[in-house]
Amino acid sequence: MGELNLLEVGLLTLIINENKEKHPYLPTDLKAVKVKERTYRGVGTFTYFEYPAPELLPKDTSISSQRNLIIKGLENPLSYELNLTNGKMDFLEIVTNGNEKWDGNSDGFILE
């Protein structure tokens, strides 16, 4: 599918920077990651990744940030997390709160 969009780059950079002590390899992985698939679900999105990185850790986990993701036109901040499978970035999940509908448009997003 291709390249990361601005929202994905912003969130991944933030999440990786705030979690690099536990996952020091992720900044290098970010340089190689490509979008495999994007899925819009009405109240959120899933962005699936692919890249040629070795499977480093057997543990699956998810990591995030405490900063709020604000999208113009939505009442509440969105929640987001990066899921790691076998130590690799698997997918980024972004969802609305309060059952708001969202079309995936992230123009003018703010991280506060």
C-alpha positions in Angstrom: 0.0 0.0 0.0 2.8 2.4 0.7 4.0 5.2 2.9 2.8 6.3 6.3 0.6 9.4 6.4 1.4 12.4 8.7 -0.9 11.2 11.5 0.8 7.8 11.5 4.3 9.3 11.5 3.4 11.6 14.3 1.8 9.0 16.5 4.5 6.4 15.8 7.3 8.9 16.5 5.6 9.9 19.8 4.9 6.4 21.0 8.4 5.1 20.1 10.2 8.1 21.7 8.2 7.6 24.9 8.9 3.8 25.0 12.4 3.5 23.6 14.0 2.4 26.9 11.9 -0.9 26.8 12.0 -1.1 23.0 15.3 0.4 21.8 15.1 -1.1 18.3 11.9 0.6 17.3 13.5 3.9 16.1 15.5 1.9 13.5 12.4 -0.1 12.6 10.4 3.1 11.9 12.8 4.0 9.1 11.9 0.8 7.2 8.2 0.4 8.0 5.6 0.4 5.1 1.9 0.4 5.2 0.5 -3.0 4.3 -3.2 -2.1 4.8 -5.5 0.6 6.2 -8.9 -0.3 7.5 -11.5 2.3 8.4 -14.2 1.1 10.8 -16.5 4.1 11.3 -15.2 4.8 14.8 -11.5 4.2 14.1 -8.8 3.0 11.9 -6.3 0.1 11.8 -3.0 0.6 10.0 -1.1 -2.7 9.4 2.6 -2.6 8.8 5.3 -4.7 7.0 9.1 -4.4 7.0 12.1 -6.6 6.8 13.1 -6.7 10.5 14.1 -9.8 12.4 11.7 -11.0 15.1 13.4 -9.8 18.2 11.1 -10.4 21.1 8.8 -13.4 21.7 6.4 -11.2 23.7 3.4 -9.5 22.2 2.4 -6.2 23.8 1.0 -2.8 23.0 2.4 0.6 23.8 1.0 4.1 23.7 1.5 7.7 24.9 -0.4 9.8 27.5 -0.7 12.7 25.1 -4.2 13.5 23.7 -4.9 13.2 20.0 -7.3 15.9 18.9 -9.1 15.8 15.5 -11.1 18.8 14.4 -14.8 18.1 14.3 -14.7 15.4 17.0 -16.0 16.1 20.4 -13.5 13.9 22.4 -9.8 13.1 22.0 -9.1 9.8 20.2 -7.3 6.8 21.8 -4.4 5.1 20.1 -1.9 2.3 20.6 0.9 0.5 18.7 0.6 -3.3 18.8 3.9 -5.3 18.7 3.9 -8.9 17.7 7.1 -10.9 18.2 8.7 -7.5 18.9 7.8 -6.0 15.5 5.4 -3.2 14.8 2.2 -5.0 13.7 -0.5 -2.4 13.6 -1.5 1.1 14.9 -5.0 1.3 16.2 -6.8 4.7 16.5 -10.3 4.9 17.8 -12.8 7.5 18.9 -14.2 7.7 22.4 -17.9 8.0 23.1 -19.0 6.1 20.0 -18.4 9.1 17.7 -18.2 8.3 14.0 -15.0 9.3 12.2 -14.2 9.0 8.5 -10.4 8.7 9.1 -9.7 12.3 8.0 -6.8 13.6 10.2 -6.1 17.0 8.6 -5.0 19.4 11.2 -4.6 16.8 14.0 -3.1 18.0 17.3 -1.1 16.1 19.9 -1.3 17.8 23.3 
